[in-house]
């Protein structure tokens, strides 16, 4: 969520090492998923995507189901970046299926935002894309999920900018940023501030 991929790689590698030493299978699989996801986010899609698929299979084989909605959404985004759009659609559907089965609803806003990203990748109807991003913002607001709200607003703002709706994009971001806690700071926050400076 903080997009600190180098730190995630380091922490995941340590989790893998300790889990192997103590033979804790569920944490080993957890570490492998996070490591593969961080590789994807750092740009290694060729190696990261198959590693993440294998790690997710390993994790589910332990019987654990927590975090699967967010992880499958992350896989979908990586597959979309690699232009594997059919696979991305399937992974996102799996994310929604896992969320509904487990009632693990906290990443709902991110899953809805990801749907918008995949629609953009397919150059779908702009109204459908915008609706996804706005629905993601609503879901985040309903759950008090500040970080997801900012990420959804940033995606919507970038979409509006690409649609030449610059004033609307700036107003949206200014409104969301104004509502953040004074000590809030992450990569999405920095991106939002940079967007406003352009």
VENGI-V402417 format. One record per residue. N is the residue number from 1. RES is the residue in one letter. PSI is psi in whole degrees, 0 to 359 (none if undefined). D_FIRST is the distance of its C-alpha to the first C-alpha in Angstrom with 2 decimals. Layout:
BEGIN
n=N res=RES psi=PSI d_first=D_FIRST
n=N res=RES psi=PSI d_first=D_FIRST
END
This chain:
BEGIN
n=1 res=X psi=326 d_first=0.00
n=2 res=X psi=350 d_first=3.80
n=3 res=X psi=37 d_first=5.46
n=4 res=X psi=79 d_first=8.08
n=5 res=X psi=322 d_first=9.77
n=6 res=X psi=317 d_first=13.08
n=7 res=X psi=320 d_first=12.11
n=8 res=X psi=319 d_first=10.39
n=9 res=X psi=316 d_first=13.71
n=10 res=X psi=313 d_first=15.77
n=11 res=X psi=320 d_first=14.45
n=12 res=X psi=319 d_first=14.70
n=13 res=X psi=320 d_first=18.15
n=14 res=X psi=321 d_first=19.24
n=15 res=X psi=317 d_first=18.26
n=16 res=X psi=314 d_first=20.27
n=17 res=X psi=310 d_first=23.14
n=18 res=X psi=320 d_first=23.50
n=19 res=X psi=323 d_first=23.21
n=20 res=X psi=318 d_first=25.88
n=21 res=X psi=322 d_first=28.08
n=22 res=X psi=5 d_first=28.00
n=23 res=X psi=50 d_first=27.89
n=24 res=X psi=97 d_first=25.03
n=25 res=X psi=319 d_first=24.30
n=26 res=X psi=322 d_first=21.35
n=27 res=X psi=330 d_first=19.34
n=28 res=X psi=312 d_first=20.64
n=29 res=X psi=319 d_first=19.39
n=30 res=X psi=311 d_first=15.94
n=31 res=X psi=321 d_first=15.88
n=32 res=X psi=322 d_first=17.17
n=33 res=X psi=311 d_first=14.57
n=34 res=X psi=320 d_first=11.67
n=35 res=X psi=315 d_first=14.11
n=36 res=X psi=319 d_first=15.01
n=37 res=X psi=316 d_first=11.58
n=38 res=X psi=324 d_first=11.02
n=39 res=X psi=316 d_first=14.58
n=40 res=X psi=313 d_first=13.98
n=41 res=X psi=332 d_first=11.24
n=42 res=X psi=357 d_first=13.73
n=43 res=X psi=354 d_first=16.44
n=44 res=X psi=72 d_first=18.32
n=45 res=X psi=324 d_first=18.51
n=46 res=X psi=316 d_first=22.05
n=47 res=X psi=328 d_first=21.34
n=48 res=X psi=320 d_first=17.74
n=49 res=X psi=307 d_first=18.36
n=50 res=X psi=328 d_first=21.41
n=51 res=X psi=323 d_first=19.90
n=52 res=X psi=320 d_first=17.00
n=53 res=X psi=314 d_first=19.69
n=54 res=X psi=319 d_first=21.83
n=55 res=X psi=322 d_first=19.23
n=56 res=X psi=321 d_first=18.40
n=57 res=X psi=317 d_first=22.18
n=58 res=X psi=314 d_first=22.59
n=59 res=X psi=314 d_first=20.05
n=60 res=X psi=332 d_first=21.81
n=61 res=X psi=339 d_first=25.14
n=62 res=X psi=349 d_first=24.48
n=63 res=X psi=353 d_first=24.56
n=64 res=X psi=148 d_first=21.07
n=65 res=X psi=355 d_first=19.11
n=66 res=X psi=149 d_first=16.04
n=67 res=X psi=353 d_first=12.56
n=68 res=X psi=321 d_first=14.56
n=69 res=X psi=313 d_first=13.60
n=70 res=X psi=319 d_first=9.91
n=71 res=X psi=318 d_first=11.24
n=72 res=X psi=326 d_first=14.07
n=73 res=X psi=319 d_first=12.15
n=74 res=X psi=320 d_first=10.36
n=75 res=X psi=318 d_first=13.96
n=76 res=X psi=317 d_first=15.33
n=77 res=X psi=320 d_first=13.42
n=78 res=X psi=316 d_first=14.63
n=79 res=X psi=324 d_first=18.04
n=80 res=X psi=318 d_first=18.21
n=81 res=X psi=328 d_first=17.70
n=82 res=X psi=7 d_first=20.51
n=83 res=X psi=29 d_first=22.58
n=84 res=X psi=68 d_first=22.79
n=85 res=X psi=324 d_first=22.62
n=86 res=X psi=317 d_first=24.63
n=87 res=X psi=321 d_first=22.51
n=88 res=X psi=317 d_first=19.34
n=89 res=X psi=317 d_first=21.09
n=90 res=X psi=319 d_first=22.03
n=91 res=X psi=319 d_first=18.61
n=92 res=X psi=322 d_first=17.23
n=93 res=X psi=321 d_first=20.37
n=94 res=X psi=323 d_first=19.73
n=95 res=X psi=314 d_first=16.31
n=96 res=X psi=320 d_first=18.27
n=97 res=X psi=315 d_first=21.08
n=98 res=X psi=322 d_first=19.09
n=99 res=X psi=317 d_first=17.55
n=100 res=X psi=324 d_first=21.11
n=101 res=X psi=321 d_first=22.66
n=102 res=X psi=346 d_first=20.54
n=103 res=X psi=25 d_first=20.00
n=104 res=X psi=84 d_first=16.39
n=105 res=X psi=353 d_first=15.60
n=106 res=X psi=330 d_first=12.42
n=107 res=X psi=16 d_first=10.37
n=108 res=X psi=315 d_first=13.49
n=109 res=X psi=321 d_first=12.37
n=110 res=X psi=323 d_first=9.88
n=111 res=X psi=319 d_first=12.86
n=112 res=X psi=319 d_first=15.22
n=113 res=X psi=317 d_first=13.40
n=114 res=X psi=324 d_first=13.47
n=115 res=X psi=319 d_first=17.14
n=116 res=X psi=319 d_first=17.70
n=117 res=X psi=317 d_first=16.35
n=118 res=X psi=323 d_first=18.74
n=119 res=X psi=319 d_first=21.49
n=120 res=X psi=318 d_first=21.21
n=121 res=X psi=331 d_first=21.50
n=122 res=X psi=4 d_first=24.64
n=123 res=X psi=48 d_first=25.93
n=124 res=X psi=182 d_first=26.38
n=125 res=X psi=123 d_first=27.92
n=126 res=X psi=328 d_first=26.18
n=127 res=X psi=322 d_first=26.75
n=128 res=X psi=321 d_first=24.80
n=129 res=X psi=310 d_first=21.83
n=130 res=X psi=320 d_first=21.93
n=131 res=X psi=318 d_first=22.36
n=132 res=X psi=312 d_first=19.18
n=133 res=X psi=321 d_first=17.10
n=134 res=X psi=321 d_first=19.20
n=135 res=X psi=323 d_first=18.97
n=136 res=X psi=318 d_first=15.16
n=137 res=X psi=317 d_first=15.55
n=138 res=X psi=315 d_first=18.24
n=139 res=X psi=319 d_first=16.38
n=140 res=X psi=317 d_first=13.57
n=141 res=X psi=320 d_first=16.50
n=142 res=X psi=329 d_first=18.39
n=143 res=X psi=0 d_first=15.84
n=144 res=X psi=30 d_first=15.12
n=145 res=X psi=86 d_first=11.38
n=146 res=X psi=315 d_first=11.14
n=147 res=X psi=319 d_first=7.58
n=148 res=X psi=324 d_first=8.26
n=149 res=X psi=313 d_first=11.67
n=150 res=X psi=317 d_first=10.98
n=151 res=X psi=319 d_first=9.17
n=152 res=X psi=318 d_first=12.14
n=153 res=X psi=322 d_first=14.55
n=154 res=X psi=317 d_first=13.68
n=155 res=X psi=317 d_first=14.33
n=156 res=X psi=317 d_first=17.44
n=157 res=X psi=317 d_first=18.59
n=158 res=X psi=321 d_first=18.46
n=159 res=X psi=316 d_first=20.33
n=160 res=X psi=320 d_first=22.82
n=161 res=X psi=317 d_first=23.43
n=162 res=X psi=340 d_first=24.21
n=163 res=X psi=11 d_first=26.56
n=164 res=X psi=28 d_first=28.31
n=165 res=X psi=61 d_first=27.34
n=166 res=X psi=316 d_first=26.44
n=167 res=X psi=317 d_first=27.55
n=168 res=X psi=320 d_first=25.66
n=169 res=X psi=316 d_first=22.41
n=170 res=X psi=318 d_first=22.97
n=171 res=X psi=317 d_first=24.02
n=172 res=X psi=309 d_first=20.96
n=173 res=X psi=318 d_first=18.55
n=174 res=X psi=319 d_first=20.96
n=175 res=X psi=316 d_first=21.11
n=176 res=X psi=316 d_first=17.39
n=177 res=X psi=324 d_first=17.08
n=178 res=X psi=335 d_first=20.23
n=179 res=X psi=0 d_first=18.85
n=180 res=X psi=152 d_first=15.96
n=181 res=X psi=152 d_first=16.84
n=182 res=X psi=328 d_first=18.65
n=183 res=X psi=10 d_first=16.43
n=184 res=X psi=131 d_first=13.11
n=185 res=X psi=121 d_first=11.70
n=186 res=X psi=184 d_first=8.67
n=187 res=X psi=323 d_first=8.92
n=188 res=X psi=321 d_first=8.99
n=189 res=X psi=315 d_first=11.58
n=190 res=X psi=320 d_first=13.49
n=191 res=X psi=320 d_first=13.64
n=192 res=X psi=316 d_first=14.93
n=193 res=X psi=319 d_first=17.43
n=194 res=X psi=321 d_first=18.54
n=195 res=X psi=321 d_first=19.10
n=196 res=X psi=336 d_first=21.33
n=197 res=X psi=345 d_first=23.28
n=198 res=X psi=none d_first=24.34
END
